[in-house]
Amino acid sequence: MTAISSIYVYVEPRCAVVDYDDVAAHVRQNLPGVAVSLRGRILEDSVAGDSAAARQLATALAGAKVRKLGEPAPRRQKSLPGEVEYELRRLANPDGQAYGLLYDAGAMLEVYRGFLPEMEARRQDTLHVIFTNQLIGNWDAADKRYHARTVICSSPSIISLSGLVEAPAREPGYYLARRSSEALGFQEEAKMELARFFAGDYLTFDDSRMTEAAKGYVMAAASYRMTGEAFCADPDCGLFNAHWQRELIRAQLGGPYEYCEPHSRVFRQCKTTQEAPWR
C-alpha cells in the first residue's frame, strides 16, 4: 500500500454550493495524520495577469474539447479560433460555466499536469485533487462512444462537479416522461414539471447535497493512490462506483455508514506524524 502524507485540493468557486472546508475536514478525519490543504483555481490563478499564458492555456483547453461523441478526440487536435476565444472568456470570468461541453479526460490530465508544482508532482506520497465544473469524459472502445465521468483517478485526480449531475443516469421514468412531453411540444413546461415530480431523486447544479457527494469522490481518489483501486462493490460505501443517480445518493447520502469496514481499515492505516497545513 502506498502511503499518503499530503493531499492538495484545488477548489472550483463556480460551484458555490460546495463547502470545500467541509470536504477537506472530512478527508482529514478519515485519513488520520495526512496533511490536507485547500488551494485556489489551478488554471485560472496560474495564468492571471499573463495574457500570453492565458491564450496558450485556452488553446490547450479548446484542443481537449470532444467534438464528436462517437469518435475519439485526436491527440493534440487543432484548436478552432472560436473555441479558443470561448475558453479565454471563461478563464477570465469567475462565474463562467461550461454546461453542455465535454472534455477528453486524457487531454485534460495533460493540461493540469503542466500546472502542478514540479517537486510535488514527483512525490508518490502527495495527491493532487482538482475540482472542476467542466464535464470530463473517457472514450470507451467497447461501445465506441464517450462517457461522462464523475471522477478521473490519476495524477492528478479530477472530480467533475458537472459529472456528479450529468454522469450517473436518472430513473428511466424521468427520460420517458421527458421524451413524451417534448413530443407534445411542452419543452419548458415539461422541464419544470419533471423537476418538481422527481425532486430529490437526483443531484442538480445548485443542490446543497453536492458537498456530501464530493467527499466520497475525494476519498476514492485517495483510495486509488493508496491501493490502486478507487471503488468498492458495497452499494452503501462512499466509494461505490455509482452508475445511477439513485446509487450515488444511496452511497453518499443515504447509507448506514460512510465507508465499509474494509475501506475504513485501509484509511486508518494511512498515518503520518505531519500536521495538516490549512490555508
Phi, psi and omega in degrees: 000135179275125179281146175246130176253332183219140174232127177251123181251119180264124189276163175235093184293346178293341175253088189288343183282346181275126176267097186289331175297320179293320178299313181296321178297322178296318181295316181294324179297323184269347176236080187304128176087351179281134180282122181242124181235140172267136176234166182281198182288120188294324182273304186299317181291333183287332184248006182300129178082001180239096186296323180293317179293323179296318179293322178297318178294317180299324178295319178294319179294320177297324178288343179271353183290138175274116183266334179224118182296335183266009179222137177294136180295131179299142177295130182055048179294153183293134179276136178273142184306317180296324179289324177297317180295322177300314181294325176298316179296321181292320178297326182277346185250109182295345179256003183293141181249174180222034183296137176089351179255140179243137181241141181291128185299316181298318180293321180291322176300320179297320178297310183297321182300330179292347182248002176282142174304129190302314183293321178293322183296335182279342187278127178286339182267010180242131181242130175252126180238121185249121173271138177216152173265004174286144177275124185247139181219158175247145173283128178254109183292336183293312179252010170056052174199165176277148173234129175293146182235151173276323183217141172245111182269112183198207175231098003281177171263146181239131173245119181267114178291327172294326179295327176300329181271319191261331188286305177291135184288151175273179182298143178306325180298329178296312182292322178296315179295322180293316179296320180296317181293319180293326178296333179269001177085022183251051187303301183292318178299321181295319180299316181294317181292318179296321179299321179288317186291320184259015182306131180092345182276348180207159179283149174236169186294334179252027186279127180294345180279357182299325180299312181297320179295321182297326183301313183296328182281331171295319179293328175296319177297321178293319178299319180297317180294322184282319190241347185085358178234124182273327194245168182233149179277349181282117183292348177264353180276141179296352178262007181295137182275089187285129174256347178236150178301322180297327178289318178299313182295321178296313184291319186267337190232334190241002184281167180285348179208163181285312181222148180295163183298317179301318180285326175300322180293320177298316181296321181294336180283345183272085184236142171224172178265002185284137176280153182274119180273101179276136177202000000 
